[in-house]
Amino acid sequence: MSDTSSTSPFLNVHQVAELLHLNEKKIYQLASDGAIPSTKVTGKWLFPRRLVEQWILESCHHGVLADRLMVTGSDDPLLSALIMRLNQQQQGHAFYGYSVTGTQLGLSLLSQGRADVCAIHWGRAEESELRHPALVRSHSGYRHWVLVRLFRRSQGLIIRAEDRHQPHDPSGLFGANRRWAIRQEGAGSQRFLKEWLAGHQLRLEQLNTQVVAYSEREIASLIARHEADIGPGTLSAANEFGLGFIPISEEAFDLVTPRNVYFRSLLQQMFDYLHSAAGLSLAQSLGGYTLDECGTLLWRGDDVQHT
């Protein structure tokens, strides 16, 4: 019999089957479906012990860790302000964590079981119905995830406060005297910027790029500190720093989460707050948000037909 009490950081199929009191065929199925933390190395399934143990805990009581909610993915001022207010309401009885990583890295962390919720944005709102599910399906575990609308928001270019009243002919934004702050690869704002540039027959490499920022508010901060002149971001991020803004499009800002986490009270409280008078007032004060679809279940991974 395999020793499941070994200190090895990885388990094999037989050890996981013993640990869960399931047959090995079921373990192979769970691994193939992305339902259990696993990886395939030289044709063999390996299971990270720590993540399997966390997965077991998360399967209980819709997650034994139901007193905390770890959010990752895309940056947003309203989401950050919302989480701060919810933590104050909880007064230590529960905890919301929010670590900004960008859309792609956030989904990777979600698929590894290192986060409960991932915030994503990946293009114009009218295209999100197709783009967001396609993006989610590229990550293991998606069959057990759901996609939920948080809000829509105004996306565009953040500019210096002194430039806000100048005409914004796009051709004037690309000169060598314009210092750009851009986002890291895998961030939704970086994808937005590349697509917008392509619409003007330009490439990212043609910009006078000064710095790579890791959140939209870092871009706004760089511009406010006169270390850059322009960069991609939202109206709310520009407003936070008293900067100018060139609106380009409205985008969908959605949450991806496992089905069992979707029903946690901590996640539902996020939607409830945004529907409240306080939440609506907060969104209005930041600027650029539409909340009428907040909390709407958009897509389920288990509804996808697999061949």
C-alpha positions in Angstrom: 0.0 0.0 0.0 1.3 3.5 -0.9 2.1 5.7 2.0 -0.2 8.7 1.7 1.4 10.2 4.8 4.7 10.7 2.9 6.3 14.2 3.0 6.6 14.2 -0.8 4.9 17.4 -2.2 3.3 15.3 -4.9 0.9 12.3 -4.9 0.3 9.8 -7.7 -3.1 8.5 -8.9 -3.1 5.5 -6.5 -2.3 7.6 -3.5 -5.0 10.1 -4.3 -7.5 7.3 -4.8 -6.6 6.0 -1.3 -6.8 9.4 0.2 -10.3 10.1 -1.2 -11.5 6.5 -1.0 -12.3 6.5 -4.7 -11.3 4.1 -7.5 -8.4 5.1 -9.7 -10.6 5.4 -12.8 -12.5 8.2 -11.0 -9.3 10.0 -10.2 -8.2 9.9 -13.8 -11.6 11.4 -14.8 -11.3 14.2 -12.2 -7.8 15.0 -13.4 -8.9 15.0 -17.1 -11.8 17.2 -16.3 -9.6 19.7 -14.4 -11.8 19.1 -11.3 -8.9 18.3 -9.0 -5.5 20.1 -8.9 -3.2 18.1 -11.1 -0.5 18.1 -13.8 0.7 15.7 -16.4 4.4 15.0 -16.5 5.8 12.5 -19.1 2.4 11.0 -19.5 1.8 10.5 -15.7 -0.6 12.4 -13.5 0.8 14.1 -10.5 -1.2 15.9 -7.8 0.3 18.6 -5.6 -0.4 17.4 -2.0 -1.1 20.9 -0.6 -3.5 21.8 -3.3 -5.3 18.5 -3.1 -5.7 19.0 0.7 -7.0 22.5 0.1 -9.4 21.2 -2.6 -10.8 18.7 -0.1 -11.4 21.5 2.4 -13.0 23.7 -0.2 -15.4 20.9 -1.1 -16.8 21.0 2.5 -19.6 23.5 3.5 -19.2 25.1 0.1 -15.6 25.6 1.4 -14.5 25.4 5.0 -12.8 28.7 4.2 -16.2 30.4 3.7 -15.1 33.1 6.1 -12.7 34.6 3.5 -12.8 35.4 -0.2 -9.6 35.9 -2.1 -10.1 38.0 -5.3 -7.4 38.4 -8.0 -7.2 39.4 -11.6 -7.9 42.8 -13.1 -7.6 46.1 -11.4 -10.6 48.4 -10.8 -11.1 51.3 -8.4 -14.8 50.5 -7.7 -13.9 46.8 -6.9 -11.1 48.0 -4.6 -13.4 50.5 -2.8 -16.1 47.9 -2.5 -13.8 45.4 -0.8 -12.5 47.9 1.7 -16.1 48.8 2.7 -17.1 45.1 3.0 -14.1 44.4 5.2 -15.2 47.2 7.5 -18.7 45.8 7.7 -17.4 42.4 8.6 -15.4 43.8 11.5 -13.0 40.8 11.6 -15.7 38.1 11.3 -14.7 37.4 7.7 -12.0 38.7 5.3 -11.9 39.9 1.6 -8.5 39.9 0.0 -7.8 41.6 -3.4 -4.5 41.2 -5.2 -4.2 42.7 -8.7 -2.4 40.5 -11.2 -4.0 41.2 -14.5 -6.6 39.0 -16.3 -4.5 36.2 -17.6 -2.4 35.6 -14.5 -5.5 35.9 -12.3 -7.2 33.1 -14.3 -4.0 31.0 -13.9 -4.1 31.5 -10.1 -7.8 30.6 -10.1 -7.1 27.3 -12.0 -4.4 26.4 -9.4 -6.8 26.9 -6.5 -4.8 29.9 -5.2 -7.8 32.3 -5.5 -11.6 32.1 -5.1 -12.6 34.8 -7.7 -10.9 36.3 -10.7 -11.9 39.7 -12.2 -11.5 39.9 -16.0 -12.0 42.3 -18.9 -11.0 41.4 -22.4 -12.4 43.9 -24.9 -15.6 45.8 -25.7 -18.8 45.1 -23.9 -20.6 44.1 -27.0 -18.0 41.4 -27.7 -17.7 40.1 -24.2 -20.4 37.5 -24.6 -18.1 35.5 -26.9 -14.6 36.8 -25.8 -14.9 36.1 -22.0 -16.1 32.5 -22.2 -13.4 31.8 -24.9 -10.8 33.2 -22.6 -12.0 31.2 -19.6 -12.1 28.0 -21.6 -8.4 28.2 -22.2 -7.7 27.5 -18.5 -8.0 24.1 -16.8 -10.9 23.7 -14.4 -13.2 25.9 -16.4 -16.0 23.3 -16.5 -16.5 23.9 -12.8 -16.6 27.7 -13.2 -19.2 30.3 -13.8 -19.0 33.8 -15.3 -20.8 36.6 -13.5 -21.3 40.3 -14.6 -20.0 42.8 -12.0 -20.5 46.0 -14.1 -19.7 47.8 -17.3 -17.2 50.6 -17.2 -15.7 53.3 -19.5 -12.3 52.4 -20.9 -10.0 54.7 -22.7 -6.8 56.7 -22.3 -5.7 58.5 -19.2 -3.9 61.8 -19.9 -2.4 64.7 -18.0 -4.7 67.1 -16.3 -3.3 70.0 -18.4 -4.1 68.1 -21.6 -7.8 67.5 -20.9 -9.1 70.6 -22.8 -6.8 70.1 -25.8 -8.2 68.5 -29.0 -7.5 64.8 -29.1 -6.8 64.0 -32.7 -5.4 60.4 -32.4 -2.5 61.2 -34.7 -1.3 63.7 -32.1 -1.0 61.0 -29.4 1.8 59.0 -31.0 4.6 61.5 -31.4 8.0 61.1 -29.8 7.1 63.8 -27.2 4.3 61.6 -25.8 5.6 59.4 -23.1 3.5 56.3 -22.7 2.9 54.1 -19.7 1.7 50.6 -20.8 0.5 47.5 -19.0 2.1 44.1 -18.7 1.2 41.3 -21.1 -1.9 39.4 -20.1 -3.6 42.5 -18.7 -7.0 43.4 -20.2 -5.9 47.0 -20.6 -2.9 45.9 -22.6 -5.1 44.0 -25.0 -7.3 47.0 -25.3 -4.4 49.2 -26.1 -3.0 46.8 -28.8 -6.4 46.6 -30.5 -6.9 50.3 -30.4 -3.5 50.9 -31.9 -4.2 48.3 -34.6 -7.3 50.3 -35.5 -4.9 53.2 -36.3 -2.5 51.0 -38.2 0.1 51.2 -35.4 2.0 48.7 -33.3 2.9 48.9 -29.6 6.6 49.0 -30.5 6.0 52.4 -32.3 5.1 54.2 -29.0 7.5 56.1 -26.9 7.1 53.7 -24.0 8.7 54.9 -20.8 7.5 52.4 -18.2 5.4 49.2 -17.7 2.8 49.6 -15.0 1.0 46.7 -13.2 -2.4 48.3 -12.6 -4.5 51.0 -14.1 -4.1 53.1 -11.0 -0.3 52.8 -11.2 -0.6 54.2 -14.7 -2.6 57.1 -13.3 -0.1 57.6 -10.6 2.8 57.8 -13.0 1.0 60.4 -15.1 0.0 62.4 -12.0 3.7 62.3 -11.0 4.7 63.5 -14.5 6.7 60.4 -15.2 4.4 59.6 -18.2 1.9 61.5 -20.3 -0.6 58.9 -21.4 -1.6 55.3 -20.9 -4.6 52.9 -21.0 -7.1 52.9 -18.2 -10.6 53.7 -17.0 -12.4 56.9 -16.3 -12.6 56.1 -12.6 -8.8 55.7 -12.4 -8.3 59.0 -14.1 -10.9 60.7 -11.8 -9.1 59.3 -8.7 -6.0 61.3 -9.6 -7.7 64.3 -11.1 -6.4 63.5 -14.6 -7.9 63.9 -18.0 -9.5 61.0 -19.9 -10.2 60.2 -23.6 -13.1 57.7 -23.7 -12.8 54.9 -26.3 -15.3 52.2 -25.5 -17.4 50.6 -22.8 -16.2 47.2 -21.6 -17.6 44.4 -19.5 -15.9 43.7 -16.1 -16.8 40.2 -15.1 -16.0 37.7 -12.3 -15.0 34.1 -12.8 -15.4 31.8 -9.9 -16.0 28.1 -9.1 -19.7 27.2 -8.9 -19.6 26.4 -5.1 -17.9 29.8 -4.4 -20.6 31.6 -6.4 -23.1 30.7 -3.7 -21.0 31.9 -0.8 -22.6 34.7 1.2 -19.4 36.8 0.9 -19.6 36.9 -2.9 -23.3 37.5 -2.9 -22.7 40.4 -0.4 -20.6 42.1 -3.1 -23.5 42.1 -5.5 -25.9 43.2 -2.8 -23.7 46.2 -1.8 -23.4 47.4 -5.4 -27.2 47.2 -5.7 -27.7 49.3 -2.5 -28.0 53.0 -2.4 -24.5 53.2 -0.9 -23.0 51.1 -3.7 -24.8 53.1 -6.4 -23.6 56.3 -4.9 -20.0 55.0 -4.7 -20.0 54.0 -8.4 -21.5 57.4 -9.4 -18.8 59.2 -7.4 -16.0 57.3 -9.1 -17.5 57.7 -12.5 -17.9 55.6 -15.6 -19.9 52.6 -14.3 -23.1 50.9 -15.3 -24.5 48.5 -12.7 -27.8 47.3 -14.1 -26.4 43.8 -14.9 -24.5 43.4 -11.6 -24.8 39.8 -10.3 -26.2 38.4 -13.5 -25.0 34.8 -14.2 -23.7 34.9 -17.8 -22.1 31.5 -18.5 -21.5 28.1 -16.9 -18.6 25.9 -17.8 -20.7 22.8 -17.4 -23.2 24.0 -20.0 -20.5 23.6 -22.7 -20.8 20.7 -25.0 -17.7 18.5 -25.0 -16.7 16.0 -27.6 
